[in-house]
Amino acid sequence: MRIKQGIVGLAAASVLGLLAGCEGVGDGSAPDPDSGVITKSGGTAALGNSKLFTCVAQQLQYNIAFTGGTGTENFTNRAKWTAEPDGIVTVTNIGQKVVPEELDPDTHQPLVYTISGLVLPKAPGNVVIKANAFGIEKQIAMTVENPGSGSLRLKAVGYGDPLSTSIKMNHNSTQQLQLVGTLDGFETDLSASLKELVFETPDDTVATFLESNGVQTSIVLSNGKDSNPLNPTPVPLKDGALRVLPKLIACPAVGGVDNPIVAGVKMDVAVKAATGMVIQRELDSPVNGNVLALATTSGTTTLATTEILRTYATFDGNSDPAQNLSNQVYAVSSKPEVIVQLAFSQPTGITALSTGTGTTPPKLSEDVTLTYCQPEPPPKTLPTGYVTKCWPGKPTVASAVFKTRQSTLTDIAVTPVDGVIEALKTLQFRTVGSFDGGFKQDITRHVTWQAFANDGETRSTKVGIGSAGSLLAGLAISAFLENTDDDASNGTPLQDRTVKIKATNNAATVTKTQTVTATISQ
């Protein structure tokens, strides 16, 4: 991924923001010189507006309001950006040559920045960054710090051991890698700081990086994609070991030597044949065994409950979950009219569909076998009537047996009742539904989640929570770093840090609601 390509996505995002903010243009209003403000956009914004980290790129945004209350406009890409003193950061301006100079491999012309306001911190120190648009100039004082030793690392997204820097990949599979940094004690996604990922010693016969629209992504693609026997010259599978290294926009290598902050950041990838596959359920201790509830609400309306099953490749004959193949498996249900599988999504989900075939309460369905396997690589030219199927002879296959139960929801219980959310971190809330006959099931994705201030009525500005139906349902995240709330209506500082989490389920005979308390730690 070239620098020009790596920044173009950010540029597109800024242009969208710019267009979305054009509320005062053409109506006679004028920019208000006193309203200009420079803020961080994404990246390390949660760690404060004045802090930067060496080698970690950070996008800034320059907004100016219009007179007469007609709105605010994003002037980021129309402003002239500067920084003083020299040598601490580079702030980009559209059309300026990339520093140090780099040539486009296609045109052999110097690459230029395609976005303005992107800060590339180069060394620790204090710096003043200025933005000037149409004569309206504002500035922000910022401090650049070095990330702590070992703060940056490459992470294999979804891998069984999320801290591993040495992973295994099955043939004909993909693995996303992510650059993260532990900054001020918080893990932060630093993908926007990546110029590219490279193999220390490339070997395209073992693995390559996936490309999308001609741009390299951070996804490793192991070889074997053309190994279908229907192909005239199938590519043989090949084992191999490769090392992935990151290249950062803000810290290019000098004289072939990486910046010490990046030195040592790596991911070792061993491509080899998996020896098995395991299924992990969404819940460590499911309260309902292998049964999915079907809650009849009124008439023929039915709540189809869901659960997430994750599939992992295992290696070397052991059963430890390693490479996550949840978005790469082929799924088959023995009774799709009873339980359907949502395959080729991340991760794989299952949904109960019907009331089952039982004749007596609680009407349990017959066994439904859910099978997951790695699909055979498709041929380059699909023959008429070609059907995806499991890769013959491969051990990457696993199954689980479930039933469905016709049920009536009677109550809900939210946990934890008194939770503590660390500042800038998350806390998972869960809802267990009680059904007739003492049956219980986790229904976290089937309740409406809301976060309120301590009064229980005002929507919280300190905590957000995932909505119903999403993979993040019930996941609360705190964006509250310091207790700076001066709103007297919220009471004491402790109350300022207390929020109410409300879960509501409308699928019961009578609507069920429970409110619990969460405190943001300082």
BALOKOL-701874 format. One record per residue (C-alpha): residue number from 0; z negated, x negated, y negated; residue in one letter. Coordinates in Angstrom, 1 decimal. Each point is the difference from the previous one (the first is absolute). Layout:
N
(site NUM (Z X Y) "a")
...
END
This chain:
522
(site 0 (0.0 0.0 0.0) "m")
(site 1 (1.1 -1.6 -3.3) "r")
(site 2 (-2.1 0.2 -3.1) "i")
(site 3 (2.5 2.3 -1.6) "k")
(site 4 (-0.2 2.3 3.0) "q")
(site 5 (-3.7 -0.2 0.2) "g")
(site 6 (-0.5 1.2 -3.6) "i")
(site 7 (2.7 2.7 -0.1) "v")
(site 8 (-2.2 2.5 1.8) "g")
(site 9 (-2.7 -0.4 -2.7) "l")
(site 10 (2.7 0.4 -2.6) "a")
(site 11 (1.1 3.3 1.4) "a")
(site 12 (-3.6 1.2 0.0) "a")
(site 13 (-0.4 -1.0 -3.6) "s")
(site 14 (3.2 1.8 -1.0) "v")
(site 15 (-1.1 3.1 1.6) "l")
(site 16 (-3.3 -0.2 -1.8) "g")
(site 17 (1.9 -0.6 -3.3) "l")
(site 18 (2.1 3.0 0.5) "l")
(site 19 (-2.9 2.1 1.0) "a")
(site 20 (-1.8 -1.0 -3.2) "g")
(site 21 (2.8 0.9 -2.5) "c")
(site 22 (-1.8 2.9 -1.6) "e")
(site 23 (0.4 -0.7 -3.7) "g")
(site 24 (3.6 -1.2 -0.2) "v")
(site 25 (2.4 2.0 -2.1) "g")
(site 26 (-2.5 2.5 -1.3) "d")
(site 27 (-0.8 -1.7 -3.4) "g")
(site 28 (-3.3 -1.6 1.1) "s")
(site 29 (-0.6 -3.7 -0.3) "a")
(site 30 (-2.0 -2.6 2.0) "p")
(site 31 (-3.6 -0.2 -1.2) "d")
(site 32 (-0.7 -3.7 -0.8) "p")
(site 33 (-3.7 0.4 0.8) "d")
(site 34 (0.5 1.5 3.4) "s")
(site 35 (1.7 -2.9 1.9) "g")
(site 36 (-1.9 -1.1 3.1) "v")
(site 37 (0.7 -2.6 2.7) "i")
(site 38 (-1.4 0.7 3.5) "t")
(site 39 (0.5 -1.2 3.5) "k")
(site 40 (2.2 2.0 2.3) "s")
(site 41 (-0.9 -0.1 3.7) "g")
(site 42 (-0.8 -3.3 1.6) "g")
(site 43 (-3.5 -1.1 -1.0) "t")
(site 44 (-0.5 2.8 -2.5) "a")
(site 45 (-3.1 1.2 1.8) "a")
(site 46 (-1.7 -3.4 -0.6) "l")
(site 47 (0.0 0.4 -3.8) "g")
(site 48 (2.6 -0.1 -2.7) "n")
(site 49 (-0.7 -3.6 -1.1) "s")
(site 50 (-0.1 -2.0 3.2) "k")
(site 51 (2.9 -1.8 1.6) "l")
(site 52 (0.3 -2.3 3.1) "f")
(site 53 (2.0 -3.1 0.4) "t")
(site 54 (3.2 0.6 2.0) "c")
(site 55 (-0.6 3.8 0.0) "v")
(site 56 (2.8 1.8 -2.0) "a")
(site 57 (-1.2 2.9 -2.2) "q")
(site 58 (2.1 2.6 -1.7) "q")
(site 59 (-1.1 1.0 -3.5) "l")
(site 60 (1.0 3.2 -1.8) "q")
(site 61 (0.3 0.6 -3.8) "y")
(site 62 (-0.4 3.6 -1.1) "n")
(site 63 (0.3 1.4 -3.5) "i")
(site 64 (-0.9 3.5 -1.1) "a")
(site 65 (2.0 2.1 -2.5) "f")
(site 66 (-1.2 1.6 -3.2) "t")
(site 67 (-0.7 3.6 0.1) "g")
(site 68 (-1.3 -0.1 3.6) "g")
(site 69 (3.4 0.2 1.4) "t")
(site 70 (-0.6 -2.3 3.0) "g")
(site 71 (-0.1 -3.6 1.1) "t")
(site 72 (2.9 -2.3 0.9) "e")
(site 73 (0.2 -3.0 2.2) "n")
(site 74 (1.4 -2.9 -2.0) "f")
(site 75 (-0.5 -2.7 2.6) "t")
(site 76 (3.6 -0.9 0.5) "n")
(site 77 (0.9 0.3 -3.7) "r")
(site 78 (-2.8 -2.3 -1.1) "a")
(site 79 (0.1 -3.7 -0.6) "k")
(site 80 (-2.8 -1.7 2.0) "w")
(site 81 (-1.7 -3.3 -0.8) "t")
(site 82 (-3.1 -1.9 1.1) "a")
(site 83 (-2.1 -2.6 -1.6) "e")
(site 84 (-0.9 -2.8 0.7) "p")
(site 85 (2.9 -1.3 2.1) "d")
(site 86 (-0.5 -1.1 3.6) "g")
(site 87 (-2.4 2.7 1.2) "i")
(site 88 (2.3 3.0 0.7) "v")
(site 89 (3.7 0.9 -0.3) "t")
(site 90 (0.7 3.5 -1.2) "v")
(site 91 (3.5 1.2 0.8) "t")
(site 92 (2.6 1.5 -2.3) "n")
(site 93 (3.2 1.7 1.2) "i")
(site 94 (2.9 -2.4 0.0) "g")
(site 95 (-2.0 -3.2 -0.2) "q")
(site 96 (0.7 -2.7 2.5) "k")
(site 97 (-2.3 -0.3 2.9) "v")
(site 98 (-2.4 -3.0 -0.2) "v")
(site 99 (0.5 -2.4 1.7) "p")
(site 100 (3.7 0.6 0.0) "e")
(site 101 (1.5 1.5 3.1) "e")
(site 102 (3.6 0.7 0.7) "l")
(site 103 (1.3 3.2 1.5) "d")
(site 104 (1.5 -1.0 3.4) "p")
(site 105 (2.9 2.4 -0.4) "d")
(site 106 (1.1 -0.6 -3.6) "t")
(site 107 (-1.6 -3.5 -0.5) "h")
(site 108 (-1.2 1.2 -3.4) "q")
(site 109 (-3.7 -0.4 -1.1) "p")
(site 110 (-2.2 2.9 1.0) "l")
(site 111 (-1.6 2.0 -2.8) "v")
(site 112 (-3.0 2.3 -0.1) "y")
(site 113 (0.9 3.7 0.3) "t")
(site 114 (-3.3 1.3 -1.2) "i")
(site 115 (-2.3 -0.6 -3.0) "s")
(site 116 (-3.7 -0.4 -0.1) "g")
(site 117 (-0.5 -1.5 3.4) "l")
(site 118 (-2.7 -2.7 -0.3) "v")
(site 119 (0.3 -3.0 2.3) "l")
(site 120 (-3.3 -1.9 -0.2) "p")
(site 121 (0.4 -3.8 0.5) "k")
(site 122 (-3.4 -1.5 -0.8) "a")
(site 123 (-3.6 1.0 -0.8) "p")
(site 124 (-0.9 0.6 -3.6) "g")
(site 125 (-0.2 2.5 -2.9) "n")
(site 126 (3.3 1.4 -1.4) "v")
(site 127 (1.0 2.6 -2.5) "v")
(site 128 (3.0 2.1 0.9) "i")
(site 129 (2.0 1.8 -2.7) "k")
(site 130 (2.5 2.8 0.1) "a")
(site 131 (2.2 0.9 -3.0) "n")
(site 132 (2.2 3.1 0.0) "a")
(site 133 (1.7 1.1 -3.2) "f")
(site 134 (-2.4 -2.1 -2.1) "g")
(site 135 (-3.1 1.5 1.6) "i")
(site 136 (-1.9 -2.9 1.6) "e")
(site 137 (-3.0 0.2 2.2) "k")
(site 138 (-1.8 -2.6 2.0) "q")
(site 139 (-2.4 -0.3 2.9) "i")
(site 140 (-2.3 -2.9 0.8) "a")
(site 141 (0.0 -0.9 3.7) "m")
(site 142 (-1.7 -2.6 2.2) "t")
(site 143 (1.7 -1.7 2.9) "v")
(site 144 (-2.2 -1.0 2.9) "e")
(site 145 (0.9 -1.8 3.3) "n")
(site 146 (-0.4 2.2 3.1) "p")
(site 147 (-2.8 -1.3 2.2) "g")
(site 148 (0.9 -2.4 2.9) "s")
(site 149 (1.7 2.0 2.8) "g")
(site 150 (0.2 3.1 -2.2) "s")
(site 151 (3.7 0.6 0.8) "l")
(site 152 (1.3 0.8 3.5) "r")
(site 153 (2.8 1.6 1.8) "l")
(site 154 (-0.9 3.2 1.8) "k")
(site 155 (1.7 1.6 3.0) "a")
(site 156 (0.0 3.7 -1.0) "v")
(site 157 (-1.5 2.2 2.7) "g")
(site 158 (-0.6 -2.9 2.4) "y")
(site 159 (-2.8 0.4 2.5) "g")
(site 160 (-2.0 -2.8 -1.6) "d")
(site 161 (0.6 0.5 -3.8) "p")
(site 162 (-1.4 -3.5 -0.8) "l")
(site 163 (2.2 -1.9 2.5) "s")
(site 164 (2.3 -2.7 -1.4) "t")
(site 165 (1.6 -0.4 3.4) "s")
(site 166 (1.8 3.0 1.4) "i")
(site 167 (2.2 1.0 3.0) "k")
(site 168 (3.2 2.1 -0.3) "m")
(site 169 (1.8 1.7 2.8) "n")
(site 170 (3.8 -0.4 0.3) "h")
(site 171 (2.1 2.4 -2.1) "n")
(site 172 (-2.8 1.0 -2.3) "s")
(site 173 (-1.1 -0.3 -3.6) "t")
(site 174 (-3.2 -1.1 -1.7) "q")
(site 175 (-0.8 0.4 -3.7) "q")
(site 176 (-1.7 -2.8 -1.7) "l")
(site 177 (-1.9 0.3 -3.3) "q")
(site 178 (-1.4 -2.5 -2.4) "l")
(site 179 (-3.6 1.0 -0.9) "v")
(site 180 (-2.7 -1.8 -2.0) "g")
(site 181 (-3.8 0.4 -0.1) "t")
(site 182 (-0.5 -0.1 -3.8) "l")
(site 183 (-3.5 0.6 -1.4) "d")
(site 184 (-1.0 1.2 3.5) "g")
(site 185 (2.6 2.6 0.3) "f")
(site 186 (3.1 -0.1 2.2) "e")
(site 187 (3.1 0.5 -2.2) "t")
(site 188 (3.6 0.5 1.0) "d")
(site 189 (2.0 -2.9 -1.6) "l")
(site 190 (3.4 1.0 1.3) "s")
(site 191 (1.4 0.1 -3.6) "a")
(site 192 (-0.9 -3.8 -0.3) "s")
(site 193 (2.4 -0.9 2.9) "l")
(site 194 (3.3 -1.6 -0.7) "k")
(site 195 (0.8 -0.1 3.7) "e")
(site 196 (-1.3 -0.7 3.5) "l")
(site 197 (1.6 -2.8 1.9) "v")
(site 198 (-0.1 -1.5 3.5) "f")
(site 199 (-1.2 -3.6 -0.1) "e")
(site 200 (2.6 -0.8 2.7) "t")
(site 201 (2.5 2.9 0.2) "p")
(site 202 (1.4 1.1 3.4) "d")
(site 203 (2.1 3.1 -0.3) "d")
(site 204 (0.2 0.3 3.8) "t")
(site 205 (-3.7 0.7 0.0) "v")
(site 206 (-0.7 2.0 -3.1) "a")
(site 207 (1.3 0.7 -3.5) "t")
(site 208 (-1.1 1.9 -3.1) "f")
(site 209 (1.2 3.6 -0.3) "l")
(site 210 (2.3 0.7 -2.8) "e")
(site 211 (0.4 3.3 -1.9) "s")
(site 212 (2.9 0.4 -2.4) "n")
(site 213 (0.6 -3.7 0.2) "g")
(site 214 (-3.6 -0.9 -1.1) "v")
(site 215 (-2.3 -1.7 2.4) "q")
(site 216 (-3.2 1.9 0.7) "t")
(site 217 (-3.3 -1.3 1.3) "s")
(site 218 (0.7 1.5 3.5) "i")
(site 219 (0.5 -2.4 2.9) "v")
(site 220 (2.7 1.1 2.4) "l")
(site 221 (-0.2 -1.6 3.5) "s")
(site 222 (3.3 -0.5 1.8) "n")
(site 223 (1.4 2.2 2.7) "g")
(site 224 (1.4 2.7 -2.2) "k")
(site 225 (3.4 -0.4 1.8) "d")
(site 226 (-1.3 -0.3 3.5) "s")
(site 227 (1.2 3.4 1.3) "n")
(site 228 (2.1 -0.6 3.1) "p")
(site 229 (2.6 2.4 -1.3) "l")
(site 230 (0.9 -2.5 -2.6) "n")
(site 231 (2.9 -2.3 0.9) "p")
(site 232 (-2.0 -3.2 -0.7) "t")
(site 233 (-3.7 0.9 -0.1) "p")
(site 234 (-2.3 -2.5 -1.7) "v")
(site 235 (-2.5 -1.5 2.5) "p")
(site 236 (-3.7 0.4 -0.8) "l")
(site 237 (-1.6 -3.3 -1.1) "k")
(site 238 (-3.6 -1.0 -0.3) "d")
(site 239 (-1.0 -2.2 -2.8) "g")
(site 240 (-2.7 -1.0 -2.6) "a")
(site 241 (0.6 0.1 -3.7) "l")
(site 242 (-2.2 -0.6 -3.1) "r")
(site 243 (0.4 2.3 -3.1) "v")
(site 244 (-0.8 -1.5 -3.4) "l")
(site 245 (-0.2 1.8 -3.4) "p")
(site 246 (1.8 -1.0 -3.1) "k")
(site 247 (-1.5 1.4 -3.2) "l")
(site 248 (1.8 0.9 -3.3) "i")
(site 249 (-2.8 -1.5 -2.2) "a")
(site 250 (-0.5 -3.2 2.0) "c")
(site 251 (3.2 -1.6 1.1) "p")
(site 252 (-0.1 -3.2 2.0) "a")
(site 253 (0.3 -3.1 -2.1) "v")
(site 254 (1.9 -2.9 1.6) "g")
(site 255 (-0.2 1.8 3.3) "g")
(site 256 (-3.8 0.2 -0.1) "v")
(site 257 (-1.7 3.4 0.0) "d")
(site 258 (-2.6 0.9 -2.6) "n")
(site 259 (-3.5 -0.7 1.6) "p")
(site 260 (-0.9 3.7 -0.4) "i")
(site 261 (2.9 1.0 2.4) "v")
(site 262 (-0.3 -3.0 2.3) "a")
(site 263 (-1.3 1.0 3.4) "g")
(site 264 (1.0 3.6 -0.4) "v")
(site 265 (2.0 0.8 3.1) "k")
(site 266 (0.6 2.3 2.9) "m")
(site 267 (0.9 -1.3 3.5) "d")
(site 268 (2.2 2.4 1.9) "v")
(site 269 (0.6 -0.3 3.8) "a")
(site 270 (2.9 2.1 1.3) "v")
(site 271 (-0.5 0.7 3.7) "k")
(site 272 (0.2 2.9 2.5) "a")
(site 273 (-2.9 2.4 -0.2) "a")
(site 274 (-1.8 0.7 3.3) "t")
(site 275 (-1.2 3.5 -0.8) "g")
(site 276 (-0.8 2.7 -2.5) "m")
(site 277 (-3.2 1.8 -0.9) "v")
(site 278 (-0.8 3.2 -1.9) "i")
(site 279 (-2.8 0.2 -2.5) "q")
(site 280 (-1.2 3.3 -1.2) "r")
(site 281 (-0.6 0.7 -3.7) "e")
(site 282 (-3.7 0.7 0.7) "l")
(site 283 (-2.3 -2.6 1.6) "d")
(site 284 (-2.1 2.8 1.6) "s")
(site 285 (2.1 3.2 0.1) "p")
(site 286 (-2.3 3.0 0.1) "v")
(site 287 (2.5 2.2 1.9) "n")
(site 288 (1.2 -2.2 2.8) "g")
(site 289 (3.7 0.2 0.5) "n")
(site 290 (0.3 3.6 -1.4) "v")
(site 291 (1.7 1.1 -3.2) "l")
(site 292 (-1.3 3.2 -1.5) "a")
(site 293 (2.2 2.9 -1.2) "l")
(site 294 (-1.8 2.0 -2.6) "a")
(site 295 (1.2 3.6 -0.4) "t")
(site 296 (-0.6 1.0 -3.6) "t")
(site 297 (1.4 3.5 -0.3) "s")
(site 298 (2.6 1.9 2.0) "g")
(site 299 (2.4 -2.6 1.4) "t")
(site 300 (-0.7 -2.7 -2.5) "t")
(site 301 (-1.2 -3.1 1.8) "t")
(site 302 (-1.4 -3.3 -1.2) "l")
(site 303 (1.6 -2.8 2.1) "a")
(site 304 (-2.4 -2.9 0.1) "t")
(site 305 (1.1 -3.6 0.2) "t")
(site 306 (-1.1 -3.4 1.1) "e")
(site 307 (1.4 -3.5 -0.5) "i")
(site 308 (0.7 -2.2 3.0) "l")
(site 309 (0.8 -3.7 -0.6) "r")
(site 310 (1.9 -2.0 2.5) "t")
(site 311 (-0.4 -3.8 0.3) "y")
(site 312 (1.8 -2.6 2.0) "a")
(site 313 (-2.2 -2.2 2.1) "t")
(site 314 (0.8 -3.6 1.1) "f")
(site 315 (-0.9 -2.5 2.7) "d")
(site 316 (-1.4 2.6 2.4) "g")
(site 317 (-3.0 1.1 -2.1) "n")
(site 318 (-0.6 3.4 -1.5) "s")
(site 319 (-0.9 -1.1 -3.5) "d")
(site 320 (2.1 2.0 -2.6) "p")
(site 321 (2.3 -2.4 -1.8) "a")
(site 322 (3.3 1.0 -1.6) "q")
(site 323 (0.0 3.5 -1.4) "n")
(site 324 (3.2 1.8 1.3) "l")
(site 325 (-1.0 3.5 -1.2) "s")
(site 326 (3.1 0.3 -2.2) "n")
(site 327 (2.3 -1.5 2.6) "q")
(site 328 (-0.7 2.0 3.1) "v")
(site 329 (1.9 2.7 1.8) "y")
(site 330 (-2.2 3.0 0.7) "a")
(site 331 (0.4 2.7 2.6) "v")
(site 332 (-2.2 3.1 0.6) "s")
(site 333 (0.0 1.6 3.4) "s")
(site 334 (-0.4 3.4 -1.8) "k")
(site 335 (1.3 -0.2 -3.5) "p")
(site 336 (-0.5 3.7 -0.5) "e")
(site 337 (-3.8 -0.7 0.3) "v")
(site 338 (-0.4 -3.4 -1.6) "i")
(site 339 (2.7 -1.8 -2.0) "v")
(site 340 (0.0 -3.6 -1.0) "q")
(site 341 (0.9 -1.3 -3.4) "l")
(site 342 (1.6 -3.2 1.1) "a")
(site 343 (1.7 -2.7 -2.1) "f")
(site 344 (-2.6 0.4 -2.7) "s")
(site 345 (-2.9 -2.2 -0.9) "q")
(site 346 (-2.1 0.6 2.0) "p")
(site 347 (1.1 2.4 2.7) "t")
(site 348 (-1.6 3.4 -0.2) "g")
(site 349 (-0.4 3.0 2.4) "i")
(site 350 (-0.2 3.6 -0.9) "t")
(site 351 (-1.1 3.0 2.0) "a")
(site 352 (2.6 2.8 -0.3) "l")
(site 353 (-0.8 2.9 2.3) "s")
(site 354 (-2.9 2.0 1.3) "t")
(site 355 (0.4 -1.5 3.5) "g")
(site 356 (0.5 1.7 3.4) "t")
(site 357 (-3.6 0.8 1.0) "g")
(site 358 (-0.9 3.6 0.9) "t")
(site 359 (-3.7 0.0 -0.7) "t")
(site 360 (-2.0 -1.2 -3.1) "p")
(site 361 (0.1 -2.5 -1.4) "p")
(site 362 (3.6 -0.1 1.1) "k")
(site 363 (0.6 -3.6 0.8) "l")
(site 364 (3.6 -1.1 0.5) "s")
(site 365 (1.2 -1.9 3.0) "e")
(site 366 (0.0 -3.8 -0.2) "d")
(site 367 (2.5 -1.5 -2.4) "v")
(site 368 (1.0 -3.6 0.7) "t")
(site 369 (0.9 -2.0 -3.1) "l")
(site 370 (2.0 -3.1 0.8) "t")
(site 371 (0.8 -2.9 -2.4) "y")
(site 372 (2.3 -2.8 0.6) "c")
(site 373 (2.1 -2.6 -1.7) "q")
(site 374 (3.6 1.3 -0.2) "p")
(site 375 (2.9 -1.8 1.4) "e")
(site 376 (2.0 -1.8 -2.8) "p")
(site 377 (2.9 2.3 -0.8) "p")
(site 378 (3.6 -1.3 0.6) "p")
(site 379 (2.0 -1.0 -3.0) "k")
(site 380 (2.4 2.9 0.6) "t")
(site 381 (-1.8 3.2 1.2) "l")
(site 382 (1.8 1.6 2.8) "p")
(site 383 (0.5 3.8 0.0) "t")
(site 384 (-3.2 1.7 1.1) "g")
(site 385 (-2.1 -3.1 -0.2) "y")
(site 386 (-3.7 0.8 0.2) "v")
(site 387 (-2.8 -2.3 -1.0) "t")
(site 388 (-2.1 -1.0 3.0) "k")
(site 389 (-2.8 -2.3 1.0) "c")
(site 390 (1.0 -3.6 0.5) "w")
(site 391 (0.5 -0.3 3.7) "p")
(site 392 (-2.4 -2.3 1.8) "g")
(site 393 (-2.1 -0.8 -3.1) "k")
(site 394 (-3.8 0.2 0.3) "p")
(site 395 (-0.3 1.4 -3.6) "t")
(site 396 (-0.8 3.6 1.1) "v")
(site 397 (-3.2 2.0 -0.1) "a")
(site 398 (-1.0 3.7 0.4) "s")
(site 399 (-2.9 2.3 -0.7) "a")
(site 400 (-0.8 3.6 1.1) "v")
(site 401 (-1.0 2.7 -2.4) "f")
(site 402 (-0.6 3.8 0.0) "k")
(site 403 (-0.1 2.6 -2.7) "t")
(site 404 (-2.7 2.7 -0.5) "r")
(site 405 (0.3 3.3 -1.8) "q")
(site 406 (-2.9 0.0 -2.3) "s")
(site 407 (-1.8 1.6 -2.9) "t")
(site 408 (-1.4 -2.2 -2.7) "l")
(site 409 (-3.5 0.9 -1.0) "t")
(site 410 (-1.3 -2.8 -2.1) "d")
(site 411 (0.7 -3.5 -1.4) "i")
(site 412 (-2.2 -3.1 -0.4) "a")
(site 413 (0.8 -2.9 -2.4) "v")
(site 414 (-1.3 -3.5 0.6) "t")
(site 415 (-1.5 -2.1 -1.5) "p")
(site 416 (-2.2 2.4 -1.9) "v")
(site 417 (-1.3 -2.7 -2.4) "d")
(site 418 (2.6 -2.7 -0.1) "g")
(site 419 (0.2 -3.2 -1.9) "v")
(site 420 (3.4 -1.2 -1.3) "i")
(site 421 (0.2 -3.6 -1.0) "e")
(site 422 (1.7 -0.6 -3.4) "a")
(site 423 (3.8 -0.3 0.5) "l")
(site 424 (-0.3 0.7 3.7) "k")
(site 425 (0.4 3.0 2.3) "t")
(site 426 (-2.2 2.3 2.1) "l")
(site 427 (1.4 2.3 2.7) "q")
(site 428 (-1.4 3.5 0.0) "f")
(site 429 (0.6 2.1 3.1) "r")
(site 430 (-0.2 3.7 0.8) "t")
(site 431 (-0.9 1.3 3.4) "v")
(site 432 (0.8 3.6 0.7) "g")
(site 433 (-2.2 2.2 2.2) "s")
(site 434 (1.9 2.5 2.1) "f")
(site 435 (-1.1 2.9 2.3) "d")
(site 436 (-1.8 -1.0 3.1) "g")
(site 437 (-1.4 -3.2 -1.4) "g")
(site 438 (3.3 -1.7 -0.2) "f")
(site 439 (0.5 -2.6 -2.7) "k")
(site 440 (2.9 -2.0 -1.4) "q")
(site 441 (0.6 -2.4 -2.9) "d")
(site 442 (2.0 2.0 -2.6) "i")
(site 443 (0.0 -2.5 -2.9) "t")
(site 444 (3.7 0.5 -0.7) "r")
(site 445 (-0.4 3.8 0.0) "h")
(site 446 (-2.4 0.4 -2.9) "v")
(site 447 (0.5 -0.2 -3.7) "t")
(site 448 (-1.7 -3.0 -1.6) "w")
(site 449 (-1.2 -0.1 -3.6) "q")
(site 450 (-2.2 -2.5 -1.9) "a")
(site 451 (-2.2 1.2 -2.9) "f")
(site 452 (-2.4 -1.5 -2.4) "a")
(site 453 (-3.7 0.4 0.5) "n")
(site 454 (0.1 3.5 -1.5) "d")
(site 455 (2.1 1.1 2.9) "g")
(site 456 (2.6 1.7 -2.3) "e")
(site 457 (1.8 -2.8 -2.0) "t")
(site 458 (2.6 -1.9 1.9) "r")
(site 459 (-1.2 -3.6 0.5) "s")
(site 460 (1.8 -2.8 -1.8) "t")
(site 461 (-1.9 -2.6 2.0) "k")
(site 462 (1.0 0.9 3.6) "v")
(site 463 (3.3 1.2 1.5) "g")
(site 464 (0.3 1.5 3.5) "i")
(site 465 (2.9 0.5 2.4) "g")
(site 466 (1.4 3.5 0.3) "s")
(site 467 (0.4 2.3 3.0) "a")
(site 468 (2.8 -0.7 2.4) "g")
(site 469 (0.3 -3.7 -0.9) "s")
(site 470 (-1.0 -3.1 1.9) "l")
(site 471 (-2.4 -0.7 -2.8) "l")
(site 472 (-1.7 3.4 0.1) "a")
(site 473 (-3.7 -0.4 -0.8) "g")
(site 474 (0.3 -3.6 -1.0) "l")
(site 475 (-1.9 -0.5 -3.3) "a")
(site 476 (0.7 -3.0 -2.2) "i")
(site 477 (-2.0 -1.1 -3.0) "s")
(site 478 (1.7 -1.3 -3.1) "a")
(site 479 (-3.3 -0.4 -1.7) "f")
(site 480 (-1.0 -3.6 -0.6) "l")
(site 481 (-2.7 0.1 -2.7) "e")
(site 482 (-2.3 2.8 -1.3) "n")
(site 483 (1.5 0.4 -3.4) "t")
(site 484 (-0.1 3.8 -0.1) "d")
(site 485 (-1.5 1.2 -3.3) "d")
(site 486 (0.5 3.7 0.6) "d")
(site 487 (-3.4 1.5 -0.6) "a")
(site 488 (0.9 3.1 1.9) "s")
(site 489 (0.0 -1.9 3.3) "n")
(site 490 (-3.7 -1.1 -0.4) "g")
(site 491 (-1.5 -3.3 1.1) "t")
(site 492 (2.0 -3.0 1.1) "p")
(site 493 (-0.9 0.7 3.6) "l")
(site 494 (1.5 3.5 -0.4) "q")
(site 495 (3.1 -1.6 -1.6) "d")
(site 496 (0.5 -1.8 3.3) "r")
(site 497 (-0.5 3.1 2.1) "t")
(site 498 (2.9 2.2 1.1) "v")
(site 499 (0.3 3.2 2.1) "k")
(site 500 (2.5 0.0 2.8) "i")
(site 501 (1.1 3.6 0.9) "k")
(site 502 (1.8 1.0 3.2) "a")
(site 503 (1.4 3.5 0.5) "t")
(site 504 (1.7 1.5 3.0) "n")
(site 505 (1.9 3.3 -0.4) "n")
(site 506 (0.9 0.4 3.7) "a")
(site 507 (-3.3 1.5 1.0) "a")
(site 508 (-0.7 3.7 0.1) "t")
(site 509 (-2.1 -0.6 -3.1) "v")
(site 510 (0.9 -3.0 -2.2) "t")
(site 511 (-2.3 -2.9 0.7) "k")
(site 512 (-1.1 -2.5 -2.6) "t")
(site 513 (-2.4 -2.9 0.0) "q")
(site 514 (-0.9 -2.4 -2.9) "t")
(site 515 (-1.5 -3.4 0.6) "v")
(site 516 (-1.1 -2.8 -2.4) "t")
(site 517 (1.3 -3.5 -0.4) "a")
(site 518 (-1.4 -2.7 -2.2) "t")
(site 519 (2.1 -2.9 -1.4) "i")
(site 520 (-1.9 -3.3 0.5) "s")
(site 521 (-0.1 -2.5 -2.8) "q")
END
